[in-house]
Amino acid sequence: MNNKELIFVAFGSLGDVYPLLAVAQQMKERHQVTFLSNEYFRGEAESRNVNFYSIGDAISQTAAKETKSSTGETVEGRVHRFENIIGKSFFRTYEFIENRIKSGARLLVISHGNLSPAALACEKFRIPMILTHYAPAQIPGNEEDKIMTAVFYGHKEWYVRHVMLPYRKFLASFTLDIKRNLNAYRKAMGLPLFRNKLVRMVQKLFPEKIWPRMRLSVPMEIVMTPKWFCDPISASMGHLRFAGFPFVPTHSSVNSNDIAQFIAAHGKPLVFTPGSAVEDVEEICQTMISICRKVGSSAIFVSRHGKAAFDAIDKVDDVALLYVEHADFATLLPQCRCLIHHGGIGTVAQAVKAGIPQIVRPRMYDQPANGIRVMMYGLGGSILPNGYDADTVARILLHLENNPRNIQLLRHYSQLVNQDDGVANCCAAIEEYLERSQVDESPVKNFAVP
């Protein structure tokens, strides 16, 4: 057996942390495993008997809010989230990895995204890092989702591919919003600084021993999404391993009795959820009663931050509503009529697995592209917030429920997902690398900063 110690590094919201935690839980049966994440997630790790090391405080985790004015879609939001979710974790992650190296441990780091708190330590100590990606739109270099989304919302394909995206990439190469913050950490750790495109062009004229460049060893990239859901994908993505959706068993029975009693009394409900990190949920709450009336249904509203907005709704006698802060979707959704949600990839996967229609109301990140893929495969509909109203939702839902082709597709893809095991496939890919790997044999790639 390969004697490398496995270090899992996860950051972000619950949907970002759960997949790697599930993989770590399985890998610990054969390897020494430590799971690094914000203190906020300690209970989740320890309930699965996974060794946990805190790289951030819970206050910083909850400070990174998702609202219209503070998201990763704005410069201010990116800087705010970088400092609270990632930046504060760099030094703690570096110190942990440095201490393990000093103790003689041979490490393999598994993390997600392309801006992991572990990246700088891996670069410094030449530790291989396996990257995982959760959605097609999150894969670095995959332009097809950007093109597909822009075209769907009205742009010409040739214009997006040959004008819009090249221009955006050109501007991004000179933009240093979070990169300025990142360089402060790189400088403190004695690493080469991130430069803009012009400086990098000049840098290539110098030998590396005179002007060092950024280097990160990435021997494998794993996409925790089925290959069929990722098509079409850029032709340059042939190196990726596709593991399938990761489903994480939950141990919590919170709200389960209330939910069971509600469904027994009112039949299959609609389920509304804006995502675990979203705080401004008023708009989705305001339309719930109208939607329920139009399709003749009860509703369950699932939102960690939604109680105040739910309590502010003027309740009516003819529509039964239930609010819960958290629900086990693996148990809840098969008993439901439709899931109406933000388009996070984990939530998309749960609806596909349950075989129920879903309607996506995307706002940011990979959500618009996920919504389009939901429509492409006949799994549901997608509506941007400015077009989201009761009439549109009702029309889409009734079509999905009464169209034989959609019913067939829902059943087909549900069977595919239930026959697959994304967590086990991801573990198998990591084991494969461990079997063939030798010290310092990993290929070296430039560290990509978004």
N, C-alpha and C positions, 0 to 999 in steps of 0.2 A: 504493500500500500504506500502511496506517496505520502511523505511525512510533512507536507506543507500545512501550516496553520491557516485556516480560512477566516478572513476578516470581512464581515458584511457591513457596509456603510450605507445607511438609508436616511433620507431627509425629505422634508415636504409634508404633505397631508397624510391622512390615513391611507388613502388610495396609493400613495407613493411608497409607504412603508410596508404595508401588508404583503405584497408579492415577495419581496426579499426576505421578510420574516418567515414566510412559509417555506421558502427554499432553505433558509438557515436551519429551520426546525428539522427538515429531513436530512440535511447534510451532517448534522451533529451526531447522527447515529454511527457514522464511520470516521469522522474527523474531529479535530479540536476546532471549535467554532466560537467566535465572539461577535456579537451583534452590536454595532455602534450606531446610536441614534440619539435624538433629543430625549431628555429625562421624561418628557411627556408620554413616551411610549414604553417606559420601563415595565409597567404592568402587563402590557401585551406580550412582551418578550418573556418575562419570568413566568407567566401563566402557561407558556409552552416549554418551560424548562430550558430556555436558551440563555446562555451566558451573556449578560448585558453590560455595556460600558457607556456611560452618559457623555455626550459631546456637546451638550447644550442644555440650557435651563428652560423649564416649562413656560416661564413668562415670555421669553423670546419667541417660543413656538406660537403661543396664542396671540402675540402682537402682530404677526404677519397675517393680516386680514385680507379677505377677498371682497372688495366692494367695487363699484363702478369707478371710484376715484383712486383706488389703490389696488392695481393688478399688475401682473408681469407684462401687460400690454403697454404700459406707460413707463417713461424713464424713471419717474419718481417711485412708481411701484416696483420696478426691477431693483432699484437701489435699496429700497426698504426691505424687500423680501430677501435680497442677497445678504444684507447685513444681519437680519434676524434669523433666517432659516439656514444659511450656509456660512456666511463670514465668521460668525462667532464660534463656529465649530472647527475652523481650520486649525487653530493652535492645539485644541484638545485632541483632535484626531492625529495631528503631527506628533505630539508628545507620546500618545499611546503607541503609535507605530514605531517611533524612534526607540522607545523602551523595549519593545518586543525584539527589534533588530539587535539591540545591545545585549539582550539575553541569549542571542544565538538562534532565534526562531527564523525559519524560512517561511515567508508569507505569500499568500495569494489574496488579493483584495477583490471583492465583488461589490459593485456599486451600480447606480443607475444614473442616467443622464450624462451630459458631457461637462458638468461643472460640480463634480463631487467634492466634498470636504477632504476626501482622501487623496485627491489627484496630486496635490503638491508634495505630500509625503512620498507617494509612489514614484513621482518624478525624481525626487531628491535621492531616494535610496534604491532606485532601479528595481522597484517591485512591480511585477506584472499585475494589471488590473483588468478584470473581465467587466465589460460594460453591458448593462441590460437596458433595453428600451421598451416602453409599455404600449405605445401606440404608433401607427405608421407615420403620423405627422411629427413625432418626436425623434425620428431617426435622423441624425445629422447627415446632410447631403441628399436626402430624399426630397426632391422638388415636386414630385407628382401630386402630393396632397395639397401643396400650395397652389399649384396650377389648377387642379380640379376644383378647389374651393373658389378661387377667383373666377373661374369660368362659370361655375354654377350660379354665382351671384352677378353675372352680367358682362364680364370682360371677354374679349376675343382670345382664343387659346394662343395664337401666334404672338399677340401683344404681351400676354402674361409671360410666356416662355422666353421670348427673345428681347423684350424691352423692360417690362416691369420688374421681374426678378433679378436680371443682371444689374439693373440700376440700384435696386435695394441692396444687393450684395456689395456693390461698389460703395454705397454710402456707409453700410455697416462696417466695412473694413477701415473706415476712418473714424468710427464712433467709439468713444472710450467711456461710456457711462459706468457700468459695473466693472469694466476693465481697469479703471483707475483704482477702484477699491481692491480689486484682485491683485494689482501690482504691489499694493502696500504689503499684502501678505507674502507675495513672492519675494519681495526685497528682504523682508524680515527673515525669510528662510534661506536666503542666499541663492535664489533661483534667478535665471534670466527673466527679464521683464517682458511682458506682452507689449508689442509695438504695433503701430498702425501700418497699413499696407506699404506706404512709401518707405518707411524706415526698414521694414522687412526686406524690401527689394534691395536696398543698399547693403543690408546685413549679409546677404548672400555673397557679396563680393569679398568677404573676410573669412579666413579660416575659423573654424568653430573654437579653436583654442584661444583665439584672440577675441572673438565676439560670440559667446556661447548662445545656443538656441534652445528653445523649449523642446523637451522630449518626454514622451510618456509611452510605456510599453503596454500595448493593448492586443493581447493574443487572440481574443475572441469577443464578438459582440452578439448578444442573444436578444431576440425580439420576443417578448412574452405576449404574443398575439398570434393567432393562426395565420399561416401563409395566405389562405384564401381571403381573409379579411384585409390583408395588406396589398392585394393586387387591385389596380396596377401600381407598380413600384418602379423607381428609377433603375435603369439597366445596370448602374454601377453598384447595386446593392447585393451582388451575388455572394459576397463573403459572409452574409448574415446567417445566423441559425435561428429558425423559427420554432419556438417551444409550444405556443398555444396559450390560451388564457389561463392565468393562475387563480385558482379559487382557494380562499383561505377559510378553513373551518373556524367559526367563532364559538366561544364558550359562554357568552353572555345570554341569560334568559330574561334580561330586562325588557319589560313591556310585552313579553310573549303572551301572558294571560290576557291582558287588555286587548291585544290584537286578535287572539283567538275568539274571545267573546264578541268582539265587534263584527268579525266576519260571520260568525254563527248567527248573529242577529240581523245583519244587513246584506248578506251575500257578497259576491266578489267585488271588491272596491277598485277604484282607480288609486294608484299610488303616485304622489307628487314628492319629488325631492330636488333641492337646488344644489346639492353637494355639501360635503361635510365642512368645508372651510368658508362657504359663502355666508355673509352676514346680511346683505340687503335683499331680503326675501319677500318684501311687501308685494311686488308686482305679481309674483306667481301665486301668492295667497289670494289676492283680490279677484282672480278669475276662477278659483276652484268651484265655488258654488254655481256659477253660471255654466261651467262645463258639465258639472254633475247633473244639473237639471236637463241639459240638452241631450245627454245620453242615458239618463235615468240610472244614476249610479251613486253609491256612497264613495267616500274618499278617506285615505289615510295620508297625512302630511308628515314626512320624515325629515327633520332638520335639527342639527345641533344648535343652531342659533335662531330658530324660528318661533319660539314660544310667544314672544311679545307680538309678533306680526299675526300669529294664529289667533291669539286672544282678542286682537283688535277687529277681527272679522265679525260682521253682523250675522250671527247664526240664524238659520231658518229651520222651521219644523220639518220641511219635506226633504232635506238633504242631511244625511248623517255624516258627521265629520269626526275624525280622531287625530290628535296630535301625539307623536312620539319623537323623542330625541334621537333614538337609535332603533334599528330593526335588523334582524338577521334576514337579508334578502334571499338567501338560499332556501329558507323556510317560508318566507312571506310571499314572494313573487309567484310561485306556482299556484297560489290560491287567489291570485288577483287577475283583474281584467286587462289592465294596461299600466305601463310605467311611464310617467311623464317627468323628464329629468334634464339635467344640464349637459349631458353628453360626455361625462368622464368615462374613460375607457373601461374602468372596472365596473361601473354601473351598466354600461352597454352590454358587457359580457354577462352580467347576472340576468338581464332580461332575455338575452339569446339562449342562455342555458335553461331558463324557465319555460321558453317557448311561447312567450306572450308578446303582443305588440308593444312597441315603445315609440314615444314621441319626444324628440330631442329639441330642447330650447337652448341652443349654444350661446356662449358669450365670448369665450377667450381660449387661448392656447390651442390644444388639439381638438377642442370640442366641435367647431364647425366642420372640420374634415371628418370626424367620427360620425356626425349627423348625416353627412352626405353618404358615407359608406353604409350606414343603416338603411338609407333609402335605396341605394344601389342593389343591395342584396334582398330587398323586399321584406325587411325586418321591421319597418316602421316609417315614420315621417320625421321631418326636421323643419323647424320654424324659427327664424331669427326673432329676437325679442320685440322688434318694432312691428312685426307682423303677427305676434302671438295674441290671439283672442279666442273667446269661447267658440264662435262659429267655426273658425279654422280647425281648432283642435277636434271638435265634434265631427266635422266632415271627414277628417283624416282617419279618426278612430273607427267610425262606422264603415268606411271603405275597407280598412284593414280587416275588420271582423267579418265582412260579408263577401270578400273577394277570395274565391277558391285558390287562386295562385298564391296569394299572400299566406293563406292558411297552410298550404303545402310547403312553402319556403320556411316558415317559422318552425314547422315540424322537422324539416330536413336539417336546418342548421343547429337546432337544438340537439338532435341526435349526434351530429358531428362533434359538438362541444362536449356533450356528456360522455362520448366515447374516448375523448382525449384527456390528457393529464398534463397541463402546462407546467406545474411545479415539478413533477417527476421528470419531464423532458428537459427542463432547465438543469436539474441535478445531474442527469445523464450527460449533458453537454459539458458541465464542469468536470465530472469524473473523467470524461474522455480526455480533456485537456491535461488533467493531473497525471493520467497514465502515460501520456506521451511527452510531457514536459521535462526538461532538464534545466539546470541553473543557467539563467541568462540566454536561453535560446529563443525567447519571445521576440517577434518582430517589433520594430520601433516605429511609432507613428507620432506625428506632431499632435500636441494637445490642442483640440479645437475649443475655442471659447465663443459662445453664442453672441 
